[in-house]
């Protein structure tokens, strides 16, 4: 591809390279530059990309895009924003695949992953072919790939869109993080639908957002880049987040003004169902059942339903998609017994643990049992906090390992125990350092009507001990053990 084609949509301050120069590829990693490639020197990936211009040239870079003039002799394109330039060059290189698919972006503090899965389930029930990108990885046409970020770097993102399109996807659905917006990972992408779930303080600190207001402002950028915004009318930050929006709005929630409003909310629990049922009124009427517990599941389902309505999907597809949706590691039921209920969740800090246990407590179990640990080489405050919450809210806790990394599990459990003692000195718990043994113990000692939450790892497929990751998929391990002992 000629350089001039790659530069479409990029601010060019100065260019010493020939517009006719043939380029063999685009990269922001000097190690991946091929002969004839274009290297984009981006400040602040892991370091200032300008330092790696010599290495890129040594590997054969034919030209560089940069914000500062190179210190060596190489054809260059000077621009004011190299991150944005990388995103636009990547979109140009891959032929703007997003333009040929229905684009749906979901943003918010909590609920992005579950909401995207619900939307995917609804779309697929309507016969759509969906590519999805988010915290749990990349999914398309039966394939799964891991991703380092909720919203991948722009070059990887455009490459993924091209894979979706080439595989036959007609919809690209993704979680759009505030970091992804702020760091121009989604520059050049226009969304047919943007979805807002909710907002609370998060990602505020060094290397992230300076203030909550800045965090909120970047979330709001999605609604200046989409045609229709599907937003939670009940969230207190919605109005401020939408300031300056350019899209048509569709609202959901419990407010009487909501376009899609929930009424008649009920909790449902059987041996293989832990969820909610409710009625939707407003622009349409529908009864909905979702096999995920709690009030937040109502909001996530309303968002997915509203997206389905905006796209004109049949009611039957919306109903079936929501009823069948399962999200790996997010209040994921493992139906191995009619006697008790066991589920997996990714809750791995104090706030998410409290939210989950509050949700589960509402189902009035015989006992609420929690199996958990805390990650090694991470803040001790998380251990104290999770210990304190579980001591207060659970009837029984099983303390165990969770990706110890380079710490001793006994030391981590000792910190959790300190938090337990603060939360409730009389809390009932047992310590079982090996997580597989802890899972077996939970099953062996389950009582009729118990609700057992195995938290912390969720969708993860490994156990990390001293930097060595070995396979550990909790759903499979629980199912294998139930079969082994003949559980009914």
FENQUI-V355954 format. One record per residue. RES is the residue in one small letter. PHI is phi in whole degrees, 0 to 359 (NA if undefined). OMEGA is omega in whole degrees, 0 to 359 (* if undefined). NEAR is the number of other C-alpha atoms within 12 Angstrom. Layout:
res,phi,omega,near
RES,PHI,OMEGA,NEAR
RES,PHI,OMEGA,NEAR
This chain:
res,phi,omega,near
x,NA,181,23
x,286,182,25
x,303,183,34
x,297,177,23
x,287,179,23
x,290,184,39
x,271,180,40
x,299,180,24
x,84,181,22
x,256,175,32
x,290,179,24
x,249,179,25
x,274,180,20
x,205,180,21
x,221,177,25
x,256,180,23
x,265,178,26
x,289,177,21
x,301,182,21
x,274,182,16
x,301,178,25
x,278,182,22
x,250,184,32
x,263,181,23
x,174,181,34
x,233,179,46
x,205,172,43
x,254,178,44
x,247,185,35
x,301,181,33
x,288,182,22
x,261,181,24
x,292,177,31
x,256,177,25
x,308,181,23
x,87,184,27
x,277,176,36
x,253,180,46
x,257,178,51
x,255,182,50
x,274,184,45
x,261,177,37
x,289,168,27
x,83,166,16
x,291,169,20
x,258,178,14
x,207,180,14
x,287,182,21
x,300,180,31
x,296,179,33
x,293,186,28
x,257,178,33
x,300,178,40
x,303,180,25
x,294,179,24
x,295,179,35
x,294,179,34
x,298,179,23
x,276,173,23
x,112,180,27
x,303,180,39
x,274,180,37
x,198,177,46
x,229,169,55
x,255,187,50
x,209,177,41
x,260,177,31
x,233,181,26
x,299,181,24
x,298,178,27
x,274,178,16
x,238,183,19
x,278,178,17
x,204,176,28
x,301,184,29
x,222,173,36
x,238,181,38
x,270,182,30
x,224,180,27
x,273,183,22
x,213,184,27
x,292,178,40
x,297,179,39
x,295,179,39
x,298,178,45
x,298,180,49
x,298,182,42
x,289,178,35
x,297,179,45
x,294,178,46
x,297,178,37
x,295,182,35
x,298,183,34
x,268,173,31
x,79,178,24
x,48,182,30
x,298,181,32
x,298,181,38
x,292,184,24
x,258,179,23
x,231,170,30
x,285,185,34
x,256,179,39
x,233,179,47
x,242,181,54
x,242,178,55
x,231,182,47
x,147,180,43
x,280,180,32
x,238,174,32
x,92,182,39
x,299,185,43
x,296,181,42
x,296,181,46
x,296,178,49
x,296,178,51
x,295,178,43
x,296,179,47
x,298,178,54
x,300,181,49
x,297,179,36
x,294,180,43
x,299,182,43
x,291,176,33
x,295,178,26
x,268,176,26
x,88,179,20
x,279,176,28
x,257,193,29
x,244,167,39
x,253,185,45
x,231,181,52
x,231,178,44
x,182,184,39
x,303,182,36
x,278,179,32
x,116,182,30
x,247,180,36
x,234,171,31
x,197,175,32
x,48,178,24
x,81,180,15
x,255,178,16
x,223,176,17
x,229,176,21
x,281,175,22
x,222,184,20
x,286,183,16
x,234,174,24
x,307,173,33
x,248,184,40
x,299,175,35
x,302,191,35
x,306,183,42
x,294,179,36
x,295,180,33
x,297,180,44
x,294,176,36
x,298,180,29
x,293,177,38
x,302,179,43
x,296,177,31
x,298,178,31
x,303,185,35
x,297,181,30
x,295,180,21
x,277,178,22
x,102,179,21
x,290,174,32
x,250,176,31
x,226,171,40
x,246,185,47
x,239,185,50
x,211,168,48
x,280,179,48
x,246,182,52
x,278,176,45
x,297,177,40
x,295,179,34
x,298,178,35
x,285,183,39
x,295,183,28
x,265,174,31
x,60,177,32
x,291,181,35
x,252,177,41
x,302,179,39
x,85,179,33
x,258,175,41
x,250,184,29
x,258,173,36
x,290,180,32
x,225,171,42
x,247,183,48
x,238,176,57
x,245,182,53
x,269,182,46
x,190,181,35
x,217,172,34
x,209,184,23
x,303,180,22
x,193,176,24
x,54,178,25
x,247,182,19
x,153,182,13
x,305,178,8
x,80,178,14
x,237,180,21
x,258,184,25
x,288,183,17
x,219,176,18
x,296,180,23
x,298,178,22
x,293,177,24
x,304,180,32
x,296,181,38
x,298,179,32
x,291,175,36
x,303,183,44
x,294,180,41
x,300,180,42
x,302,186,49
x,271,168,41
x,251,183,29
x,230,180,32
x,221,179,29
x,276,181,27
x,231,175,32
x,255,176,39
x,259,192,47
x,231,178,47
x,283,184,44
x,290,184,35
x,277,183,25
x,288,184,26
x,293,181,18
x,264,186,27
x,302,183,31
x,299,181,23
x,293,180,23
x,295,183,35
x,273,182,32
x,304,180,20
x,81,181,16
x,296,181,26
x,241,186,19
x,256,170,26
x,287,183,22
x,249,171,30
x,234,187,35
x,248,175,39
x,219,179,42
x,147,180,40
x,251,178,27
x,300,182,20
x,298,180,18
x,276,184,18
x,297,176,29
x,294,177,31
x,232,191,41
x,242,179,36
x,273,171,43
x,221,174,27
x,67,182,18
x,291,180,25
x,226,174,24
x,271,179,27
x,233,177,24
x,216,168,31
x,227,183,24
x,294,181,24
x,237,180,22
x,214,175,33
x,223,188,37
x,199,184,38
x,223,172,36
x,228,178,33
x,201,178,33
x,254,178,27
x,248,176,33
x,228,183,26
x,118,178,24
x,289,179,20
x,206,179,21
x,239,180,20
x,198,171,29
x,263,185,30
x,231,171,38
x,236,180,36
x,229,181,45
x,275,174,38
x,216,187,44
x,279,165,40
x,93,182,33
x,298,181,30
x,296,178,33
x,292,177,45
x,296,181,42
x,295,179,47
x,298,180,42
x,292,177,53
x,298,178,54
x,298,180,52
x,295,178,54
x,299,180,56
x,297,176,50
x,298,178,45
x,301,179,39
x,293,179,34
x,300,181,33
x,275,178,28
x,73,181,16
x,284,180,25
x,296,178,24
x,303,181,27
x,299,180,23
x,293,179,31
x,296,181,39
x,298,182,38
x,291,181,31
x,298,180,35
x,291,181,46
x,290,184,32
x,263,189,26
x,295,174,37
x,228,178,35
x,247,182,35
x,302,174,30
x,77,176,32
x,241,189,43
x,35,183,46
x,271,180,35
x,289,173,37
x,241,188,38
x,282,183,29
x,254,182,30
x,207,174,32
x,274,183,22
x,278,184,24
x,217,179,35
x,245,178,39
x,232,182,45
x,219,179,51
x,247,176,39
x,212,184,39
x,275,182,36
x,310,183,37
x,218,171,37
x,214,186,32
x,298,184,32
x,295,182,23
x,292,178,27
x,293,178,39
x,298,179,26
x,299,181,27
x,296,184,41
x,293,175,39
x,298,179,25
x,297,183,29
x,290,181,40
x,298,181,29
x,296,180,25
x,276,175,28
x,53,179,20
x,289,174,29
x,302,171,22
x,223,171,30
x,258,184,40
x,250,180,43
x,237,174,49
x,252,183,52
x,201,171,51
x,217,175,47
x,218,183,47
x,292,175,38
x,282,180,29
x,56,176,23
x,226,184,20
x,304,176,18
x,290,181,26
x,300,178,21
x,297,181,30
x,293,179,39
x,299,183,30
x,296,180,31
x,293,178,47
x,298,181,47
x,297,181,32
x,295,182,38
x,294,178,50
x,296,181,39
x,282,193,32
x,253,181,31
x,264,175,40
x,278,181,30
x,204,180,34
x,237,175,43
x,243,183,43
x,274,185,45
x,210,182,43
x,270,173,39
x,201,180,46
x,46,184,36
x,295,184,31
x,53,186,23
x,252,176,20
x,252,176,24
x,280,181,24
x,300,181,31
x,297,180,23
x,290,179,25
x,295,180,37
x,297,178,37
x,298,177,25
x,293,178,32
x,298,181,43
x,299,178,38
x,298,177,27
x,294,179,30
x,299,182,34
x,296,178,24
x,290,183,22
x,290,181,23
x,195,182,23
x,302,181,17
x,260,182,17
x,301,179,26
x,265,179,26
x,203,176,31
x,227,180,27
x,249,179,31
x,228,190,25
x,302,181,28
x,277,186,27
x,294,178,36
x,295,176,31
x,299,180,23
x,295,177,33
x,298,180,42
x,298,180,27
x,299,181,29
x,300,180,39
x,290,183,42
x,297,186,21
x,254,179,20
x,293,178,30
x,250,180,23
x,306,177,21
x,86,178,22
x,294,170,33
x,240,186,46
x,251,179,48
x,253,176,47
x,260,191,48
x,241,174,46
x,112,184,38
x,257,175,39
x,56,184,33
x,277,184,31
x,299,184,30
x,246,185,21
x,218,171,25
x,236,185,28
x,254,177,27
x,236,180,24
x,53,176,18
x,80,180,16
x,255,180,13
x,263,177,18
x,237,183,15
x,303,178,16
x,200,181,24
x,249,192,24
x,298,179,39
x,303,182,33
x,297,182,23
x,295,178,25
x,291,179,33
x,295,179,25
x,297,182,20
x,292,178,25
x,299,180,25
x,291,182,16
x,298,183,14
x,264,178,15
x,68,182,13
x,291,178,20
x,240,*,18
